[in-house]
């Protein structure tokens, strides 16, 4: 794929995320519980993942699971925390504020991860230009949320 397609895919993920956030909250309201809603999200995600794997999966790779460092399976815990947090916070903060704050937090952590090459991420050292850009985004988030 060309870089342009990757950029469009990243933008599409952002667009979908903006819809996904209030959908989580709506499911929670209908079910009466963020925890029950979370279980329903993960059930549908599991079924979807299994179907996609059955259609497109490289079946021999399933055996590679035994070589994954155990700490990397914390991604399931982190994912549950994110989904539960979103589901809980949307009715309190609203989709716009939550998205702005989440993006600001992601930017700060992404800069640290990229600067140090954490978790095999390509190193991308922090420089003045990146600090100015991140500061403007954070300032925009503060102004928008307050």
Buried (B, 14 or more C-beta within 10 A) or exposed (E): EEEEEEEEEEEEEEEEBEEBBBBBBBBBBEBEEBEBBBEBBBEEEEEEEEEEEEEEEEEEEEEEEEEEEEEEEEEEEEBBEEBBBBBBBBBEBBBEBBBBBBBBEEBEEBBEBBBEEEEEEEEBEEEEEBEEEBEEBBEEBEEEBE
